[in-house]
Structures are given as structure tokens and as C-alpha cells.
Amino acid sequence: MKLLHTADWHLGKVIFSRSLLEEQEQFLYETFLPAVDREDPDLILISGDVFDRPIAPVEAIRLFDDLLYALCAERRRKVAIISGNHDSADRLTVGAEILKKQGLYIASRIKAEPEPVRLCDEFGPIELWMLPYFDPAQVREVYKDETIRGFQEAYERVLAAVRERQTPGARQVLMAHCFVTGSKKSESESPLSIGGSGEVDGALFSGFDYVALGHLHGPQPAGKNARYAGSPLKYSFDEAHHKKSLTVVELGEKTVAVRQLPITPKRDMRMVEGTLEELLRAAKTDERREDFLYATLLDEAPVFEPMARLREGYPNLLGLECVWLRGGSDQSSGRDALRKSLRAKRVDDRAVFEAFLRQVCDREPDEELTRLFCELAGEEERL
């Protein structure tokens, strides 16, 4: 049986006030659906965080609805979805019981007596167990056990209930949305708890043939039999080095083969550095100038409106920092913080004024004008 594993779509995601719906739609229709057609999977696994927030934008809901129609109605694919910590469990499962008849399985609540999705191929039965995101409080309520503390104990209890109901001899597949100890996380992921209490030991998943994980955005193994598919797009700049992909899993009679399908985004996310002039020159020949960028300016003097000027070359620049401004006091804010930072870099008011004249007014500062500015700046500082 062939499985196509994906997760953490975060439909409706916004970074630096920029909606990624256009890029997400491009991924779904130009990468994901063609991969489904090409690979011909028996089952598609979406391991949580379909949406970026519980009350998702209408446009994101429509995009997801259209995709499900394309998968289940047009292509007659079986799809299994669990809710993640970003999803609204109740909203995601509207009509779930009816949709099972169309081959769409959605799980958003754990049950005291879990039941698998039962499948079969030429080698025999396969049981799919769908564990949506849950916290220890939900487990205490479902199992009427107030002694359960932390995610580790919660998962131990839930998986014990799963194992009690497994069919001997059937191959076992598990879907879960959690943080496995030792895995690599990213800035764009919401923490499940404070400290390490939200982590679970990968050894808990022993006995399953494959565990399709969601939550962490970097594609990576989590033990011998578990894997994070990762997010299909980059959602923070610390993910710039990630190689995003879809995961294909082929279950044999006693073997599990895993491979990755690379994803090429409409716009990549990357970081660049250099002086303003260096970056503007590079933009002229940069074939990827439409990418989402974060720039580090290495200029040693003030630069007027660097964001606006850089966007002339890189229209999707999302953020930047100026090296010459580093070193200010974290306890200050506004104009005072800027002034302290400038002084720490040995850049005084006169240097800023002269740079302004050159960059904005296109003129060299003369002695009289500079003297007048210094007098006014001195009066303002005394006020």
C-alpha cells in the first residue's frame, strides 16, 4: 500500500503582514495534486495544522474545500486528516461521519475506545489509528484519570488504549501531532507547553510500522519508524535552509520504504547580506529576485529608507536589519534608543544629518548649514 504523507499546511498563514495564500494555492494545485496524480497513492495522510489559526480566513477555508473536492470527488482518493494545535477541532470535523462514505476520514477528538480505519491490500489488513492533537487535560477527562500529568503520560495512556484494540497480524499505521524529544524545531512553530513538558519519547511508537507525524516544520525522522513530513512551505527565516518535501511511504508485507518528493515553491524564503549598493547591484542579475527575503545591511553609515530602496530590486523584501544600528539599549525605545545606538556605533547627529543631505537632497553639506543643524539639535536635546 502506498501512502502520501504531508502536514502543517497552515492555510491562511501571514508573515510580516504578508498573506501566503497565493503561494499555498500554487503548492496545492501545481505541486501537491500533480504528485497525487503521478504517485497514485492508496491513502493521503494530512497530519494536522491544516489551517494557521482556529478561526481561519474565509479564503483559506474555500481553498481547502476546493482541494478536498478535487481529491475525493474528482479523483476518488482516500484522505485521512487529523487536527493540529493550530486547528479548531470542532470546525474541522463538521460532517465527518457523513464524509467517511466518500473516503474522507477526519479525527479531531480522542476517544476512550478508539477505532481504526481498516484497510487492506494484497498482503492483508492494515489499521490506521488517527490521533489528533490533544493535551493532558483532555486525556484526564476522557479516561477519568486525574493522575495523568504531562504529554508523556497522556500519550502512554492513549496509546495503551490503541494497543488493546489492535488486530494481531495487521500492519499498524499511526497519525499524530506532537513534539518528539530530540527533534529539530523552528521559530514558526507554536510551543505545545512550557519547557520540555510538551515532549514525548519516540520509543512510545514502538510496534507501529509507520508513524506519520505533524507539528515540526522540518522534514525529519523521529526514531526508527516515525517521520515528520514537515511544512510544504517555509514559514520563518530560520527555515531558509530547509529542503521541503512530500513523503511517500510504501508498505510491503514486512517492509516499509520511505522517500521524499522535493517541493519547489513559487517564492523561496532566503536571507541575504551586503551593503545597500551591493544588494541593489545583485538584484539586477538575480533570477530569484521575487523570493521572500530578509536582508542584513553591512553599511557602516546611516542609510535613508533602506527598505523602500531595496524593494526596488527585491519587491518581496519582508524585513531587514542594519549592522550599524546594533548595540542599542534594550531598555530604551523610540528616539532615545536610536540615539544611544548611534552613539554606541560612534555615529553622531552631525553624521546622520550629512548622510541625509547626500542621500535625500543630493548635495554636499556646507559649513553654515551643518553649523545651524548642530545648534538646533543641541537645543532640542536640552529640551
N, C-alpha and C positions, 0 to 999 in steps of 0.2 A: 504494500500500500504506500502510495506517495502522499506526503503531507507538504503543504506550503505554509511556513511559519513566519508571521510578521507581528508587529506590536508597536505600541507607542506612536500612533499616527498624530495625536494631538491636533485634530482638526480644529481650525479657528485660532491657532497659535499666533500671538503677536510678540514681536521682539523689537525693542527700540521704537515702539509706536508703529511698527510696520507689520501689517497683516500678511501671513504666509499662505492664505487660501489659494492664491494663483499658483504658487509652487506646489502646494499639496494636490490640487486638481491635476496638474501636469504629471505628478508622480503616479496618481491613481490611474489616469487614462493612457499615459504614454509609457509607463514602466510596469505598473502592477498588473493591469488587465492583459497586456501583451504577454507577460510572464505566465499568467494563468492559462492563456490560450496555448502557449508554447510548451509548458511543462505538463499540462493536463493532470493536475493533482486530483486525488480522490477526495481530499478534505483540506480546507483552508482554515488555519488557526490564527485568530487575532487575539493576542494575549494582553488585552487591557489598554486603558488610556486611548480609547477611540477619539475622544474629544479632549480639549485642553482644559476645560472647566465645566463644572456641573451644569450650569445654565449656558449651554453652547449657543453661539450666534446662529441665527436662522439660516444663513448661507452655508454654515458648516453642516447643519442637520440635513439640508437639502442635498448637499454633496454626498453625504453618507447614504441617504435614502436612495439616490440615483445609482450609487455604486452597488448597493445590495440588490436592486432590481436587475442590474446588469449581470451580477453574479448568479443570483438564484432563479430569476425568471427567464432571462435570455440564455444563460449558459448552463442552467440546471446544475450548478455546483453546490456541494455541501459546505456550509460555513459554520464554524464554531467561534463564538465570541464570549469573552469574559470581561467584566467591568474592571477598571483600574481605579487607583486612588483619585484620579482626576475626573472620573465619570460620575454622573448621577445614576446610582444603581437602579432606582425606580423608573427614571425616564428611559433608560436604555432597554428595559425589558418589557415595554408596552407591547402587548400582543405576542409575547414569546411562546406561549403554549400553542397558539394557532399557527405560528410560523414554523414550528417543528415539522409540520406536514410538507413544507416547502424545502426542507433540508437546511433550515437556518436555526441553529441552536444557540441560545443566549442565556448566560448564567450571571446573576448579579448578587445572589444571596446564598450563603452556605446553609446546608440542611443537616439536621441531626442524623437522618438516614439517607445519605447521598446515593444517587443512582447514576450510572454511567450512560453515555451514548454508546450503544452497541453496534459495532461494525463488523464486517467480515471480508476477507479476501481469499485467494486461493490457498493460503497457508492456515486459515482458520480464523477464530474470533479475535477481535481487538476491542478493548474497553477504553473509552475516552472519559477521563474524570476532569471536570471543569471547576476549578477553584477560583472564584473571583477574589478581588482584593477584600480583605477583612481585617479587623483589628481584634485585640484580645477581648474587649468588652462585648463584641458581637458573639464571640465563641462562648464566653461565660453565660450569655443569655440563651443561646441555642442549646447548650449542653447542661444548663442548670448547675454550673460548677463555678463557684466563686473563688476557688483556689487557683485558677489559671491566671498566670501573670506573664506578660511579655509575649512577643511574637513567637519565640521558640516553643514555649509551652503550648501556645494556641495552635501552631502548626502540628505539633506532636499529637494533639487531641483530634484535630480534623483528619489527619492522615491515618490515624488509628481506625477511625470510623470508615474511611475508604477501604483500608486493607481488610476489614472484617467482611466487606461485601464484594470483594474481588472474586472473579471466577477462576478457579485453578486451571492453569494451562493457557489462559487467554493472555495475549500480549497487552501490556499496560502503557497507556499514554496519559500524561497529566499536563494540564494547563494551570499556571499560577502566576500571580502578580505580586512579587515580593523582592526583598533585597537579600541575596545570598552572601554570607560572610566571605570576604576576600575578593569580591568582585569590584571592578573599577566603575566609579560613578562620575557624573558630570554636573556642571553647575545648573543645568536646566531642569534637573530632576527635583521634585519636591521631597524633602525628607519625610520618611514614614513615622519617625519618632525622634526623641532627643537622644543623643549619644549613640550607643550601639544596640539599644533595646529593640530596635526595629529589624535587626538582622536575624536570619535563620541559617542553620548549618546545612550545607549541601548534602550531608550524609542522610538527612531526613528523607531524601528522594530515592534511597536505595530500593531496588526491586522494580522500578519502572523502566521500561525500555527507552522512553524518551520523555523529557520534561520540557515543555515549551514555555519559557519564562518571558514575562514582561516587566517593565519598570525602569531598568537601566538602559541608557540610550546607546551605549557602545556595544556592537555585536561581540559576543564573547562566550566561551564555555563557562559553566559553573559546576565543576565536577565532571565525573565520567559520563553521566547520562543526561545532563541538563544544559540548556543553552539559552542565552538572551539573543533574540533576533535583532534587538536594537531599534532605534527610531529610523524611519526611512530617510529623514532629512536632518540636517544639523540645526539644533535649536539653541546653541550658545557658542561663543567663540572658542571655548576650551574644547569643543568638539571638532575644531578645524582639521585635526589630524585623523579623524575617524574615517574609515572606509565603510560607508553604509551599504547594506545589502538586504536581500531576502534570503531566507533559509529554506532549503529543500531537504526533506527527510524521507528516506526510503526504508520502510520496514520490511525486512525479509522474514524468513521463518525463524531464524535465530540471529539475524544480523541487523544493524542499524547503520546506514550510510548517510552522512550529512555533507552538504556542500552549499556554497553561498553564491547568490546571483548579484553581482555588483549593481549599484544604483548610480546613475549619472543624473544629478539634479539639474533643473533648469538654470538655477543660480547657485553656485557653490558658496560656502562661507569660509573666508580666509582672513589672515592678518598680514599687513604689510608695514614696513617702516622705511624711513628715509627723510630727507629734508623735503619741504614743500615742493621745491623746484624739481628735485629728483623724482618725486612721485608723479608730478604732472607730466614730466617727460616720459616716464614709464607708461603712463596711461595711453599715450598716443599709439603705442605699438602692442598694448596688452589685449590679446584676443579674448580675455575673460574680464573685461572692464565692467561688465554688467553684474559681476558677483557681488554678494554682500560682503562688505569689508569693514574691518576695524583698523585704523591707521595709528601708528606711533610716529609723531613728528620729531625729528632729531635736530631741528633748527636750534641754534644757541641764542637766538634773539627773538623778540616778540614777533608774532605773525598775525596780521589782521584778517579776521573772519576766515580761518583756515578751513572750516567745514564747508562753507559756501564755495570757496575756491577749489577745494579738492573735488567737490561734486561736479565741477565742470568736466573733470576727467573720469571720475568714478561716480556715476549717478546714484548708485545704491550704497554709498558710504553710510554706515549706521552710527559709527562712533569714532572718537579719536582721543588721544592724549598727547600733550606737548611735554617733551622731556624737560624743557627749560622751566616748566612750572612745578616740577616735583619738588618736594621738600617743604611745603607749607604746613602750617599747624592744623591738626585735625580738630582742635578746639575752637577754631575761628571759622567764620563763614562770611560770604559776600565779599565786599570791597576790602575789608581788613585782611581776610585770608589771602586774597590775591596779592595785596601789597607785601605781606610777610613772605609769601612765596617768591615774589620778585626779588626782594632784598636778599633772601637766602641764596638766590642764584646770582647775586651781585648785579641785578638789573634794576636801576633806579627809575624814578618818574621821568627824568630827562631822556633816558634811553628809550623808554616806551614812546614818549612824545616824538622823538626824532624818527623812530621806526614808523610811526603813524603818518608823519609828513611824507616820508619816502614811498610808503606802500599805498596810501589812500589819496594823498594830494599830489603825488608825483613831483615833488620838489624837495630840494635840499634845505635843511633847516638853517636859517641865518641867525646871527648872534642876537639881534634885537628880539626876534620872535621867541627864541629859546629863553632869553632872559625874562621876558614877560610871562611866559608859561611857568617858569620856576617860581616867580613871585606869586602868581595866582595859586599854584599848587601848595606853596608854603602857607599862604593864608588859609586855604581850605583845610589843611592838615591841623592847623592850630584851632580851627573851629570844632 
